[in-house]
Amino acid sequence: MSTKNITDMTAGSPAKHILKFALPLLIGNLFQQLYNMVDSIVVGNFVGKNALASVGTCASMNFLFFSLSSGLAIGIGIIVAQYFGAKDEKNVRSTIANSFYVLIAASCIVSVLGLLLAPALLRLLQTPDNIIGDAIVYMRTTCAGIIAIAFYNGVASILRALGDSKTPLYFLILSSIINVILDLLFVLNLGLGVFGVALATILSQAVSAATSLAYAYHSVPYFRLSAEERKPQRAIIAKSFRLGIPMALQNSMIAISCMVLQGVVNSYGDTVMAAFTITNRVEQIVQQPFSSLGAAITTYSGQNIGAGQIGRVKKGFAQSTLIALVFSVALIPFFYLFGHRIVGIFVKEQDVIDIGYRALRITSLCYFGLAMIYVPRALLNGCGDTTFSVINGFSEVACRIAYSQVLNRIPVLGYWSIWITTAATWVTTALVCLARYFQGKWKGKSIVQRGSYAQSKN
């Protein structure tokens, strides 16, 4: 078996493993965010701010519908990582085989729900009449492509669980380039507007899914499964759902709370909606280093808890926290100095630029809170403590809904309550995540059942 890109993280420097693993993830995530950036820039500059607002108002709902398949993909990756760390090749292969049944079923269900519920959900969000038509088109088109997103996420999650964070990057780069080309073709040349932007996104994702599947089959022997190995196994499927559904529920609950906040945003009109869409896009990029660090920690902790090395998991957490702190603090002066120009990339309207710039100054002060959601949550997930995902989801939902409803009623805050809500939610949720980590329940959550407190190694 070729082991060129596969990495065993149960020995060696934790920080070196985590950073080396996270860097390709970061590059890949930035390219993935390029999808959203290009969509917003093309729509904002060549279709108009109303179209930009229609794309933005779909963000939380698309996140809701994507959550089930992405949560299951993460759960599958955790199982693979733990079995790989335990050197249990048979169950690694069994998990890969059964993962496709799980992802196909989940993505088909979610696609149908998205297509049917789009109009009702957009009206529930108080989407203005002048943009709801485009919003429905965008949401339905992207939901139709969920199966491609699920398959790419599934293959990428498995490869990462095996310690390979480089290969998924190559397919994301390819997909990003295709997305940019199709955006320009569909919007500028063919005049397809919002539909063209959505179509470009799902077609590029389909390419990413197809190429990653082809690579995995030809280059990773774990994916070349015999007829016997391809038979459905209830135990593996049950584990996939047991680990994946809590994370899917977490993301779904977060998405619902974002929809509540989006309803508050929509009540202030299309200028604030456009500014909020832009700050969301910018903050999605800011989150990528934290997200990449988190994904690296999930694989690192999964392999090490599978091997029973609890001491190494703790070291990984401490070193990752320091990395997150340094990066968070460095971002604050950057947005204070250049935030105005960054917002100006998306739109030409000065009122939107001014609001967006001031909003970034508010939220940038709490980026370390955002980071400390990703780091402990990722570690807990990798160790198999996915029950906390539901608790975490509830806490984030409660914060976002409570803060938005209370702060929005303070006249002096006005629409600034939207961004204060975001920052306060990050800080509160981070405290909940840290409390769970320091409780230590994650130490006994390995599905491999090899680890114990007595086995903890330094």
C-alpha positions as CSV (number, residue, x, y, z in Angstrom):
1,M,0.0,0.0,0.0
2,S,1.2,3.5,-0.9
3,T,1.8,5.6,2.2
4,K,3.1,8.7,0.5
5,N,0.4,11.0,1.9
6,I,-0.8,9.1,4.9
7,T,0.5,10.3,8.3
8,D,0.6,8.5,11.6
9,M,0.2,11.3,14.2
10,T,0.6,9.1,17.3
11,A,4.3,9.9,17.5
12,G,6.4,13.0,17.0
13,S,5.8,16.7,17.8
14,P,2.1,17.6,18.2
15,A,2.5,21.2,17.0
16,K,4.5,20.0,13.9
17,H,1.9,17.4,13.0
18,I,-1.0,19.9,13.5
19,L,0.5,22.8,11.6
20,K,1.8,20.5,8.7
21,F,-1.7,19.0,8.5
22,A,-3.5,22.3,8.8
23,L,-1.6,24.3,6.2
24,P,-3.0,22.4,3.1
25,L,-6.5,22.5,4.8
26,L,-6.1,26.3,5.2
27,I,-5.2,26.7,1.5
28,G,-8.1,24.5,0.5
29,N,-10.6,26.3,2.7
30,L,-9.5,29.6,1.3
31,F,-10.0,28.4,-2.2
32,Q,-13.4,27.1,-1.1
33,Q,-14.3,30.5,0.3
34,L,-13.3,31.9,-3.0
35,Y,-16.5,30.3,-4.3
36,N,-18.5,32.6,-2.0
37,M,-16.3,35.6,-2.5
38,V,-16.5,35.4,-6.3
39,D,-20.2,34.9,-6.1
40,S,-20.6,38.0,-4.0
41,I,-18.2,40.1,-6.0
42,V,-19.7,39.2,-9.4
43,V,-23.3,39.6,-8.1
44,G,-22.6,42.8,-6.2
45,N,-20.8,44.5,-9.0
46,F,-22.5,43.2,-12.1
47,V,-26.1,42.3,-11.0
48,G,-26.7,44.7,-8.1
49,K,-27.0,45.0,-4.3
50,N,-30.5,43.5,-4.4
51,A,-29.2,40.3,-6.0
52,L,-26.3,40.3,-3.5
53,A,-28.8,40.5,-0.6
54,S,-30.8,37.6,-2.1
55,V,-27.7,35.4,-2.2
56,G,-26.8,36.5,1.4
57,T,-30.2,35.7,2.8
58,C,-29.8,32.1,1.7
59,A,-26.5,31.6,3.5
60,S,-28.0,30.4,6.8
61,M,-30.6,28.1,5.1
62,N,-28.0,26.6,2.8
63,F,-25.9,25.9,5.8
64,L,-28.9,24.2,7.5
65,F,-29.5,21.9,4.5
66,F,-25.8,21.1,4.0
67,S,-25.4,20.3,7.7
68,L,-26.7,16.8,7.7
69,S,-24.4,15.5,5.0
70,S,-21.4,17.4,6.2
71,G,-22.0,16.3,9.8
72,L,-22.1,12.7,8.7
73,A,-18.9,13.1,6.7
74,I,-17.1,14.4,9.8
75,G,-18.5,11.5,11.9
76,I,-17.3,9.0,9.3
77,G,-13.8,10.6,9.4
78,I,-13.7,10.4,13.1
79,I,-14.4,6.6,13.0
80,V,-11.7,6.1,10.3
81,A,-9.2,8.2,12.3
82,Q,-9.7,6.2,15.5
83,Y,-9.5,2.8,13.8
84,F,-6.4,4.0,11.9
85,G,-4.8,5.1,15.1
86,A,-5.7,1.7,16.6
87,K,-4.1,0.0,13.5
88,D,-7.4,-1.8,12.8
89,E,-7.3,-1.9,8.9
90,K,-10.4,-4.2,8.6
91,N,-12.6,-1.6,10.3
92,V,-11.1,1.2,8.3
93,R,-12.2,-0.5,5.1
94,S,-15.6,-1.4,6.5
95,T,-16.2,2.2,7.5
96,I,-15.3,3.5,4.1
97,A,-17.5,1.0,2.4
98,N,-20.6,1.9,4.5
99,S,-20.0,5.6,4.4
100,F,-21.3,5.8,0.8
101,Y,-24.7,4.3,1.8
102,V,-25.0,6.8,4.6
103,L,-24.1,9.9,2.5
104,I,-26.3,8.9,-0.5
105,A,-29.4,8.5,1.7
106,A,-28.8,11.7,3.7
107,S,-28.1,13.9,0.7
108,C,-31.1,12.7,-1.2
109,I,-33.4,13.4,1.7
110,V,-31.9,16.9,2.3
111,S,-32.1,17.9,-1.4
112,V,-35.8,17.1,-1.6
113,L,-36.5,19.0,1.6
114,G,-34.5,22.0,0.3
115,L,-36.4,22.1,-3.0
116,L,-39.8,21.9,-1.3
117,L,-39.3,24.2,1.6
118,A,-37.3,27.0,0.0
119,P,-40.3,29.5,-0.5
120,A,-41.8,28.9,2.9
121,L,-38.5,29.3,4.8
122,L,-37.6,32.5,2.9
123,R,-40.9,34.0,3.8
124,L,-40.4,33.0,7.4
125,L,-37.2,35.0,7.3
126,Q,-39.2,38.1,6.2
127,T,-37.3,38.2,3.0
128,P,-38.3,41.4,1.1
129,D,-40.6,40.9,-1.9
130,N,-38.1,42.6,-4.2
131,I,-35.5,39.9,-3.7
132,I,-37.4,36.7,-2.7
133,G,-37.7,35.5,-6.3
134,D,-33.9,35.4,-6.8
135,A,-33.4,34.0,-3.3
136,I,-35.7,31.0,-4.1
137,V,-33.9,30.3,-7.4
138,Y,-30.5,30.4,-5.6
139,M,-31.5,28.2,-2.8
140,R,-33.2,25.6,-4.9
141,T,-30.4,25.4,-7.3
142,T,-27.7,24.9,-4.7
143,C,-29.8,22.4,-2.8
144,A,-30.0,20.3,-6.0
145,G,-26.3,19.8,-5.8
146,I,-26.0,18.6,-2.2
147,I,-25.1,15.1,-3.2
148,A,-22.0,16.3,-4.9
149,I,-21.0,18.3,-1.8
150,A,-21.7,15.2,0.4
151,F,-19.5,13.0,-1.7
152,Y,-16.6,15.4,-1.8
153,N,-16.9,16.0,1.9
154,G,-17.0,12.3,2.6
155,V,-13.9,11.4,0.5
156,A,-12.0,14.4,1.9
157,S,-12.9,13.5,5.5
158,I,-11.7,9.9,5.0
159,L,-8.4,11.0,3.4
160,R,-7.8,13.5,6.2
161,A,-8.6,10.9,8.8
162,L,-5.7,8.9,7.3
163,G,-3.5,11.9,7.7
164,D,-3.6,13.1,4.1
165,S,-4.7,16.8,4.0
166,K,-2.8,17.6,0.8
167,T,-4.8,15.6,-1.8
168,P,-8.3,17.2,-1.0
169,L,-6.6,20.6,-1.6
170,Y,-5.8,19.8,-5.2
171,F,-9.4,19.0,-6.0
172,L,-10.6,22.2,-4.3
173,I,-8.2,24.3,-6.3
174,L,-9.4,22.7,-9.5
175,S,-13.0,23.2,-8.4
176,S,-12.4,26.9,-7.4
177,I,-10.8,27.7,-10.8
178,I,-13.8,26.1,-12.6
179,N,-16.2,28.0,-10.3
180,V,-14.6,31.4,-11.2
181,I,-14.6,30.6,-14.9
182,L,-18.3,29.5,-14.8
183,D,-19.3,32.5,-12.7
184,L,-17.9,34.9,-15.3
185,L,-19.4,32.9,-18.2
186,F,-22.9,32.4,-16.8
187,V,-23.3,36.0,-15.4
188,L,-21.3,38.2,-17.7
189,N,-21.7,36.4,-21.0
190,L,-25.0,34.5,-20.7
191,G,-26.7,36.9,-18.3
192,L,-28.1,34.2,-16.0
193,G,-27.8,36.3,-12.9
194,V,-28.3,34.7,-9.5
195,F,-29.2,31.3,-11.2
196,G,-25.9,31.4,-13.0
197,V,-23.9,31.9,-9.8
198,A,-25.7,29.0,-8.1
199,L,-25.2,26.8,-11.1
200,A,-21.5,27.6,-11.3
201,T,-21.2,26.6,-7.7
202,I,-22.9,23.2,-7.9
203,L,-21.1,22.3,-11.2
204,S,-17.7,23.0,-9.8
205,Q,-18.6,21.0,-6.7
206,A,-19.6,18.1,-8.9
207,V,-16.2,18.2,-10.6
208,S,-14.5,18.2,-7.2
209,A,-16.6,15.1,-6.1
210,A,-15.9,13.1,-9.2
211,T,-12.2,13.7,-9.3
212,S,-11.6,13.0,-5.6
213,L,-13.6,9.8,-5.9
214,A,-11.5,8.7,-8.9
215,Y,-8.2,9.5,-7.2
216,A,-9.2,7.7,-4.0
217,Y,-10.1,4.5,-5.9
218,H,-7.0,4.5,-8.0
219,S,-4.4,5.7,-5.4
220,V,-5.7,4.6,-1.9
221,P,-6.0,0.8,-1.5
222,Y,-8.4,1.3,1.4
223,F,-11.0,2.5,-1.2
224,R,-10.6,-0.6,-3.5
225,L,-13.2,-2.8,-1.8
226,S,-14.2,-6.3,-2.5
227,A,-17.9,-7.4,-3.0
228,E,-17.9,-8.8,0.5
229,E,-16.6,-5.5,2.0
230,R,-19.2,-3.5,0.1
231,K,-22.1,-5.3,1.9
232,P,-23.9,-3.0,4.3
233,Q,-23.0,-3.5,7.9
234,R,-25.5,-2.2,10.5
235,A,-22.9,-1.7,13.2
236,I,-20.7,0.6,11.1
237,I,-23.7,2.5,9.7
238,A,-25.0,2.9,13.3
239,K,-21.7,4.3,14.4
240,S,-21.6,6.7,11.5
241,F,-25.0,8.1,12.5
242,R,-24.2,8.0,16.2
243,L,-21.2,10.2,15.7
244,G,-22.4,12.2,12.7
245,I,-26.0,13.1,13.7
246,P,-25.0,15.1,16.8
247,M,-22.7,17.2,14.7
248,A,-25.3,17.6,12.0
249,L,-27.8,18.6,14.7
250,Q,-25.3,21.1,16.1
251,N,-24.8,22.6,12.7
252,S,-28.5,22.6,12.0
253,M,-29.3,24.3,15.3
254,I,-26.6,26.9,14.6
255,A,-28.1,27.4,11.1
256,I,-31.5,27.9,12.6
257,S,-30.2,30.5,15.0
258,C,-28.4,32.2,12.1
259,M,-31.8,32.3,10.3
260,V,-33.3,34.0,13.3
261,L,-30.5,36.6,13.2
262,Q,-31.0,36.9,9.4
263,G,-34.6,37.8,10.1
264,V,-33.4,40.7,12.3
265,V,-31.0,41.8,9.6
266,N,-33.8,41.7,7.0
267,S,-35.9,44.0,9.0
268,Y,-33.4,46.8,8.5
269,G,-33.6,46.7,4.7
270,D,-31.4,45.9,1.8
271,T,-28.5,48.2,2.7
272,V,-27.9,46.5,6.0
273,M,-28.6,43.1,4.4
274,A,-25.9,43.8,1.8
275,A,-23.4,44.9,4.5
276,F,-24.2,41.9,6.6
277,T,-23.7,39.6,3.6
278,I,-20.2,41.2,3.0
279,T,-19.1,40.9,6.7
280,N,-20.3,37.3,6.7
281,R,-18.2,36.6,3.6
282,V,-15.1,38.3,5.1
283,E,-15.6,36.5,8.5
284,Q,-15.9,33.2,6.6
285,I,-12.4,33.8,5.4
286,V,-11.2,34.7,8.9
287,Q,-12.6,31.5,10.2
288,Q,-10.7,29.4,7.8
289,P,-7.4,29.3,9.8
290,F,-9.5,28.3,12.9
291,S,-11.5,25.8,10.9
292,S,-8.3,24.3,9.4
293,L,-6.7,24.1,12.8
294,G,-9.8,22.4,14.2
295,A,-9.9,19.8,11.4
296,A,-6.2,19.0,12.0
297,I,-7.0,18.6,15.7
298,T,-9.9,16.3,15.0
299,T,-7.6,14.0,13.0
300,Y,-4.8,14.3,15.5
301,S,-7.0,13.7,18.6
302,G,-8.9,10.9,16.8
303,Q,-5.7,9.0,16.0
304,N,-4.2,9.5,19.4
305,I,-7.3,8.6,21.4
306,G,-7.7,5.5,19.2
307,A,-4.1,4.6,20.3
308,G,-4.9,5.4,23.9
309,Q,-2.5,8.4,24.1
310,I,-4.4,10.9,26.2
311,G,-1.3,12.8,27.2
312,R,-0.6,13.6,23.6
313,V,-4.1,14.8,23.1
314,K,-3.7,17.3,25.9
315,K,-0.4,18.6,24.5
316,G,-2.0,19.1,21.1
317,F,-4.8,21.2,22.7
318,A,-2.3,23.4,24.6
319,Q,-0.1,24.1,21.5
320,S,-3.1,24.7,19.3
321,T,-4.6,27.2,21.7
322,L,-1.3,29.2,21.6
323,I,-1.3,29.2,17.8
324,A,-5.0,30.4,17.7
325,L,-4.2,33.2,20.2
326,V,-1.3,34.6,18.1
327,F,-3.3,34.6,14.9
328,S,-6.4,36.2,16.5
329,V,-4.5,39.1,18.0
330,A,-2.7,39.8,14.7
331,L,-5.9,40.2,12.8
332,I,-7.3,43.1,14.9
333,P,-5.0,45.9,13.6
334,F,-5.3,44.5,10.1
335,F,-9.1,45.1,10.0
336,Y,-8.9,48.4,11.7
337,L,-6.4,49.6,9.1
338,F,-7.7,48.0,5.9
339,G,-11.4,47.0,6.6
340,H,-12.8,49.9,4.6
341,R,-10.9,48.8,1.5
342,I,-11.8,45.1,2.0
343,V,-15.6,45.9,2.1
344,G,-15.2,48.1,-0.9
345,I,-14.2,45.1,-3.0
346,F,-17.7,43.8,-2.9
347,V,-19.9,46.9,-3.6
348,K,-19.7,50.4,-4.8
349,E,-22.4,52.0,-2.6
350,Q,-20.7,54.1,0.1
351,D,-23.4,53.5,2.7
352,V,-22.9,49.8,2.5
353,I,-19.1,50.2,2.7
354,D,-19.3,52.4,5.8
355,I,-21.6,50.0,7.7
356,G,-19.5,47.0,6.8
357,Y,-16.3,48.6,7.9
358,R,-17.5,49.6,11.3
359,A,-19.1,46.1,11.7
360,L,-15.7,44.4,11.1
361,R,-14.1,46.6,13.7
362,I,-16.7,45.3,16.3
363,T,-16.4,41.6,15.6
364,S,-12.6,41.5,15.1
365,L,-12.1,42.2,18.8
366,C,-13.6,38.8,19.6
367,Y,-11.8,36.6,17.1
368,F,-10.1,34.7,19.9
369,G,-13.5,33.7,21.2
370,L,-14.3,32.4,17.8
371,A,-11.1,30.4,17.7
372,M,-11.8,28.8,21.1
373,I,-15.0,27.4,19.7
374,Y,-13.1,25.6,17.0
375,V,-10.2,24.2,19.0
376,P,-11.8,22.5,21.9
377,R,-14.9,21.4,19.9
378,A,-12.7,19.8,17.3
379,L,-10.7,17.9,19.9
380,L,-13.9,16.7,21.6
381,N,-15.3,15.5,18.3
382,G,-12.1,13.7,17.4
383,C,-12.1,11.9,20.7
384,G,-15.7,10.7,20.1
385,D,-17.4,13.1,22.5
386,T,-19.9,14.1,19.9
387,T,-22.8,14.2,22.4
388,F,-21.4,17.6,23.3
389,S,-22.0,18.8,19.7
390,V,-25.7,18.9,20.6
391,I,-25.0,20.8,23.9
392,N,-22.8,23.2,22.0
393,G,-25.4,23.7,19.3
394,F,-28.1,24.5,21.9
395,S,-25.8,27.0,23.6
396,E,-25.0,28.8,20.4
397,V,-28.6,28.8,19.4
398,A,-29.7,30.2,22.8
399,C,-27.0,32.9,22.7
400,R,-27.6,34.0,19.1
401,I,-31.4,34.2,19.6
402,A,-31.4,35.7,23.1
403,Y,-28.7,38.3,22.3
404,S,-30.3,39.3,19.0
405,Q,-33.8,39.7,20.5
406,V,-32.6,41.6,23.5
407,L,-30.0,43.9,21.9
408,N,-32.2,44.7,19.0
409,R,-34.6,46.3,21.4
410,I,-32.1,48.8,22.7
411,P,-32.7,51.9,20.6
412,V,-29.2,53.3,20.8
413,L,-27.7,50.2,19.3
414,G,-30.0,49.9,16.2
415,Y,-28.6,47.7,13.5
416,W,-25.2,47.5,15.3
417,S,-26.9,45.0,17.6
418,I,-26.5,42.5,14.8
419,W,-22.7,42.4,14.9
420,I,-22.6,42.8,18.7
421,T,-24.8,39.7,18.9
422,T,-22.3,37.8,16.7
423,A,-19.3,38.7,18.9
424,A,-21.1,38.0,22.2
425,T,-22.3,34.6,20.9
426,W,-18.7,33.7,20.0
427,V,-17.4,34.5,23.5
428,T,-20.2,32.8,25.4
429,T,-20.0,29.6,23.2
430,A,-16.2,29.4,23.6
431,L,-16.6,29.4,27.4
432,V,-19.0,26.5,27.1
433,C,-16.6,24.5,24.9
434,L,-13.7,25.1,27.3
435,A,-15.7,24.0,30.3
436,R,-16.5,20.7,28.5
437,Y,-12.9,20.2,27.7
438,F,-11.7,20.7,31.3
439,Q,-14.4,18.4,32.6
440,G,-12.4,15.6,31.0
441,K,-15.2,13.3,29.9
442,W,-13.7,13.1,26.4
443,K,-11.0,10.8,27.8
444,G,-13.3,7.8,27.9
445,K,-15.2,8.4,24.7
446,S,-13.1,6.5,22.1
447,I,-15.3,4.1,20.0
448,V,-12.2,1.8,19.7
449,Q,-12.4,1.2,23.5
450,R,-8.6,0.9,23.7
451,G,-7.9,4.1,25.6
452,S,-8.3,4.6,29.4
453,Y,-7.1,7.0,32.0
454,A,-4.4,4.5,32.9
455,Q,-3.1,4.3,29.4
456,S,-2.5,8.0,29.2
457,K,1.0,8.6,27.8
458,N,3.3,11.6,27.8
